[in-house]
Amino acid sequence: MTPAVTAAVLIAAVTHAGWNAIAHRITDKLVGFALISGGGLLIGLALLPFVPVPAAAAWPYLLASAALHIAYYALLMRSFELGDFGQAYPIARGSAPLVVTVLAALFAHEVPDGWAAAGIVLSCAGLTGVALWGLRGRTPDWAAIGAALATGLSIAVYTVVDGLGVRASGSSLGYVAWLMTVQGTVIPAYALWRWRGSAAARLRPHAALGLVGAAMSVTAYGLVLWAQTRAALAPIAALRESSILVGAAIGAVFFKERFGAPRIAAAALMVAGIGLMLRAG
């Protein structure tokens, strides 16, 4: 992982946490995700005349990824409805890197060396600590945790699918533009059908915020796709989940959710794991 790849993934982590926070802040989750997904569609359409069409070998991956992203959005909406942002987001993001490591080894033949494997495991341990802090002394909300874990599984699968697809596409920008265009139609179309005539009234109050979230979403994933053409999938997936730290800070500052010493310790563990991954790179 070169400094440029590392910087791109870290910027993606910050922007990803930002658009998720915007989605969580909009009370009606369907409104938030319709705006973010629809905004991604508009950005994709605007890019299409200026980017190459992905190579034929990339299209099975792109179409599979579009379906997986729609499932991811649905699961993430459910996670945000059931749980606090400061825990739903970390569980969803923190559960993905280990699954990516296994899938990348199986399908991309990327077996991490000792340093990278240790870093991934250590980072995931830290992420788990961030996610599970605050559960002691009260009954876990298994529905919320289950939805977040299912979201993490969808993240892991589309990460590997997109990693293979963007490498076959010949253009990371062309791949992301077409991906946003294909996947961005479904949720807005469903929302328009469900609201039947009241869409404008529902969307207007949150339109500016939702479109900012869309721009952040496209930027975040575009940077990750570019990085996946230049480094192994598993370390990128683990480093990207440093967004959990940003998400926890956003939860503490904007949603008044406690951070606390245990999360700081878990965050330090995750930073140590990232250091091992960068040493391996």
C-alpha positions as CSV (number, residue, x, y, z in Angstrom):
1,M,0.0,0.0,0.0
2,T,1.7,3.1,-1.2
3,P,1.3,6.5,0.5
4,A,-1.1,7.6,-2.3
5,V,-3.3,4.5,-1.8
6,T,-3.2,4.9,1.9
7,A,-4.2,8.6,1.7
8,A,-7.1,7.8,-0.8
9,V,-8.5,5.1,1.5
10,L,-8.3,7.3,4.6
11,I,-10.1,10.2,2.7
12,A,-12.7,7.6,1.7
13,A,-13.1,6.6,5.3
14,V,-13.8,10.1,6.4
15,T,-16.3,10.9,3.6
16,H,-18.0,7.5,4.1
17,A,-18.6,8.2,7.8
18,G,-19.9,11.6,6.8
19,W,-22.6,10.4,4.3
20,N,-23.7,7.6,6.7
21,A,-24.1,10.3,9.4
22,I,-26.2,12.3,7.0
23,A,-28.4,9.3,6.2
24,H,-28.8,8.6,10.0
25,R,-29.7,12.3,10.7
26,I,-32.6,12.3,8.3
27,T,-35.4,10.9,10.3
28,D,-37.3,9.2,7.5
29,K,-34.6,6.7,6.3
30,L,-36.3,6.1,3.0
31,V,-36.1,9.9,2.3
32,G,-32.5,9.9,3.2
33,F,-31.5,6.9,1.1
34,A,-33.6,7.9,-1.8
35,L,-31.8,11.3,-2.0
36,I,-28.4,9.7,-1.6
37,S,-29.0,6.9,-4.1
38,G,-30.8,9.3,-6.5
39,G,-28.0,11.8,-6.2
40,G,-25.5,9.1,-7.0
41,L,-27.6,8.3,-10.1
42,L,-27.4,12.0,-11.2
43,I,-23.6,12.1,-10.7
44,G,-23.2,8.8,-12.6
45,L,-25.3,10.1,-15.5
46,A,-23.2,13.3,-15.6
47,L,-20.0,11.3,-15.7
48,L,-21.0,8.8,-18.4
49,P,-20.2,11.0,-21.5
50,F,-16.7,11.5,-20.2
51,V,-15.6,8.1,-19.0
52,P,-14.9,4.8,-20.8
53,V,-17.5,2.1,-20.8
54,P,-16.2,-0.8,-18.7
55,A,-14.8,-3.8,-20.5
56,A,-17.2,-6.7,-21.2
57,A,-15.5,-8.9,-18.6
58,A,-16.4,-6.4,-15.8
59,W,-20.2,-6.3,-16.4
60,P,-21.2,-9.5,-14.6
61,Y,-19.4,-8.1,-11.5
62,L,-20.9,-4.6,-12.0
63,L,-24.5,-6.0,-12.2
64,A,-23.9,-8.3,-9.2
65,S,-22.5,-5.4,-7.3
66,A,-25.5,-3.2,-8.1
67,A,-27.8,-5.8,-6.7
68,L,-25.6,-6.2,-3.6
69,H,-25.5,-2.5,-3.0
70,I,-29.3,-2.3,-3.1
71,A,-29.4,-5.0,-0.4
72,Y,-26.8,-3.2,1.5
73,Y,-28.8,0.1,1.5
74,A,-31.9,-1.8,2.7
75,L,-30.0,-3.5,5.5
76,L,-28.3,-0.2,6.5
77,M,-31.6,1.6,6.6
78,R,-32.9,-1.1,8.9
79,S,-29.8,-0.9,11.1
80,F,-30.1,2.8,11.5
81,E,-33.8,2.4,12.4
82,L,-33.1,-0.2,15.1
83,G,-29.8,1.0,16.7
84,D,-27.7,4.0,17.7
85,F,-25.4,5.4,15.0
86,G,-22.4,4.9,17.3
87,Q,-23.0,1.2,17.5
88,A,-24.9,0.2,14.3
89,Y,-22.2,1.9,12.1
90,P,-19.2,0.3,13.8
91,I,-20.7,-3.2,13.9
92,A,-21.6,-3.0,10.2
93,R,-18.2,-1.7,9.1
94,G,-16.1,-3.7,11.6
95,S,-17.5,-7.1,10.7
96,A,-16.6,-6.7,7.0
97,P,-12.7,-6.9,6.9
98,L,-12.3,-10.4,8.2
99,V,-14.9,-11.7,5.7
100,V,-13.1,-9.8,3.0
101,T,-9.9,-11.4,3.9
102,V,-11.4,-14.9,3.6
103,L,-13.2,-14.1,0.3
104,A,-10.1,-12.4,-1.2
105,A,-8.0,-15.5,-0.4
106,L,-10.6,-17.7,-2.0
107,F,-11.5,-15.8,-5.1
108,A,-8.7,-13.3,-5.7
109,H,-5.9,-15.6,-4.5
110,E,-4.7,-12.8,-2.1
111,V,-3.4,-14.6,1.0
112,P,-2.1,-12.1,3.5
113,D,1.4,-12.5,5.0
114,G,2.0,-12.7,8.7
115,W,2.2,-9.0,9.3
116,A,-0.9,-8.2,7.2
117,A,-2.9,-11.0,8.9
118,A,-1.9,-9.8,12.3
119,G,-2.8,-6.2,11.5
120,I,-6.2,-7.2,10.1
121,V,-7.0,-9.3,13.2
122,L,-5.8,-6.6,15.5
123,S,-7.8,-3.9,13.7
124,C,-10.9,-6.0,13.8
125,A,-10.5,-6.6,17.5
126,G,-10.3,-2.9,18.0
127,L,-13.3,-2.3,15.8
128,T,-15.2,-4.9,17.7
129,G,-14.4,-3.1,21.0
130,V,-15.6,0.2,19.5
131,A,-18.8,-1.5,18.4
132,L,-19.6,-3.5,21.6
133,W,-18.7,-0.8,24.2
134,G,-21.8,0.2,26.1
135,L,-23.5,-3.2,26.1
136,R,-22.4,-4.3,29.5
137,G,-25.1,-4.2,32.1
138,R,-28.0,-4.3,29.6
139,T,-29.5,-6.8,27.3
140,P,-28.2,-6.5,23.8
141,D,-30.6,-5.6,21.1
142,W,-30.1,-8.7,19.0
143,A,-32.4,-7.4,16.2
144,A,-30.2,-4.3,15.8
145,I,-27.0,-6.3,16.0
146,G,-28.3,-8.9,13.5
147,A,-29.2,-6.2,11.0
148,A,-25.8,-4.5,11.4
149,L,-24.0,-7.9,11.0
150,A,-26.0,-8.6,7.9
151,T,-25.0,-5.2,6.6
152,G,-21.4,-6.1,7.3
153,L,-21.7,-9.3,5.3
154,S,-23.1,-7.4,2.3
155,I,-20.2,-4.9,2.5
156,A,-17.7,-7.8,2.5
157,V,-19.3,-9.5,-0.5
158,Y,-19.7,-6.3,-2.7
159,T,-16.1,-5.3,-1.7
160,V,-14.7,-8.4,-3.2
161,V,-17.0,-8.4,-6.2
162,D,-16.1,-4.8,-7.0
163,G,-12.4,-5.5,-6.4
164,L,-12.5,-8.1,-9.2
165,G,-14.8,-6.0,-11.4
166,V,-12.9,-2.8,-11.3
167,R,-9.7,-4.6,-12.1
168,A,-11.4,-6.1,-15.2
169,S,-13.0,-2.9,-16.2
170,G,-10.0,-1.0,-17.6
171,S,-11.2,2.2,-15.9
172,S,-12.0,2.7,-12.2
173,L,-13.9,6.0,-13.0
174,G,-15.9,4.3,-15.8
175,Y,-16.8,1.5,-13.4
176,V,-18.0,3.7,-10.6
177,A,-20.0,5.9,-13.0
178,W,-21.9,3.0,-14.4
179,L,-22.3,1.3,-11.0
180,M,-23.9,4.5,-9.6
181,T,-26.1,4.8,-12.6
182,V,-27.3,1.2,-12.5
183,Q,-27.8,0.8,-8.8
184,G,-29.2,4.4,-8.3
185,T,-32.5,3.8,-10.0
186,V,-34.0,1.2,-7.7
187,I,-34.5,3.0,-4.3
188,P,-35.7,6.3,-5.8
189,A,-38.1,4.4,-8.1
190,Y,-39.4,2.4,-5.1
191,A,-39.8,5.6,-3.0
192,L,-41.7,7.4,-5.8
193,W,-44.0,4.4,-6.2
194,R,-44.6,4.2,-2.4
195,W,-45.3,7.9,-1.9
196,R,-47.4,8.3,-5.1
197,G,-47.6,12.1,-5.5
198,S,-46.3,13.3,-2.2
199,A,-42.6,12.7,-3.1
200,A,-41.8,16.4,-3.7
201,A,-43.1,17.4,-0.3
202,R,-41.2,14.6,1.4
203,L,-37.9,15.2,-0.4
204,R,-37.7,19.0,-0.5
205,P,-36.8,19.7,3.1
206,H,-33.8,17.4,3.0
207,A,-32.8,17.7,-0.7
208,A,-29.6,19.8,-0.1
209,L,-28.4,17.6,2.7
210,G,-29.2,14.4,0.8
211,L,-27.3,15.6,-2.3
212,V,-24.3,16.5,-0.2
213,G,-24.4,12.9,1.2
214,A,-24.6,11.6,-2.4
215,A,-21.5,13.5,-3.5
216,M,-19.7,12.2,-0.4
217,S,-20.9,8.6,-1.1
218,V,-19.7,8.7,-4.7
219,T,-16.3,10.2,-3.7
220,A,-15.8,7.6,-1.0
221,Y,-16.5,4.6,-3.1
222,G,-14.7,6.0,-6.2
223,L,-11.5,6.4,-4.1
224,V,-11.8,2.8,-2.8
225,L,-12.4,1.4,-6.2
226,W,-9.3,3.2,-7.5
227,A,-7.3,1.9,-4.5
228,Q,-8.5,-1.7,-5.2
229,T,-6.7,-1.5,-8.6
230,R,-3.4,-0.8,-6.9
231,A,-3.3,-2.9,-3.7
232,A,-4.7,-6.1,-2.1
233,L,-8.3,-6.1,-1.1
234,A,-8.1,-7.2,2.5
235,P,-5.8,-4.4,3.8
236,I,-7.8,-1.8,1.9
237,A,-11.0,-3.1,3.5
238,A,-9.5,-3.0,7.0
239,L,-7.9,0.4,6.5
240,R,-11.2,1.8,5.1
241,E,-12.9,0.8,8.3
242,S,-11.0,3.5,10.2
243,S,-14.2,5.3,9.3
244,I,-15.5,3.8,12.5
245,L,-13.4,6.3,14.5
246,V,-14.9,9.2,12.5
247,G,-18.3,7.7,13.0
248,A,-17.8,7.3,16.7
249,A,-16.6,11.0,16.9
250,I,-19.7,12.1,14.9
251,G,-21.9,10.1,17.2
252,A,-20.4,11.8,20.2
253,V,-20.4,15.4,18.9
254,F,-23.6,15.5,16.8
255,F,-25.8,12.8,18.2
256,K,-24.7,13.2,21.8
257,E,-23.6,9.5,22.1
258,R,-20.9,8.7,24.7
259,F,-17.4,7.8,23.5
260,G,-15.5,7.0,26.7
261,A,-12.2,5.4,27.6
262,P,-13.0,1.9,26.5
263,R,-13.6,3.1,22.9
264,I,-10.4,5.1,23.0
265,A,-8.5,2.0,24.0
266,A,-10.2,0.0,21.3
267,A,-9.4,2.8,18.8
268,A,-5.7,2.6,19.8
269,L,-5.8,-1.2,19.2
270,M,-7.2,-0.5,15.7
271,V,-4.4,2.1,15.0
272,A,-1.8,-0.5,16.0
273,G,-3.4,-3.0,13.5
274,I,-3.3,-0.4,10.7
275,G,0.4,0.2,11.5
276,L,1.1,-3.5,11.0
277,M,-0.9,-3.6,7.7
278,L,1.1,-0.6,6.4
279,R,4.3,-2.3,7.4
280,A,3.2,-5.3,5.4
281,G,2.4,-3.1,2.5
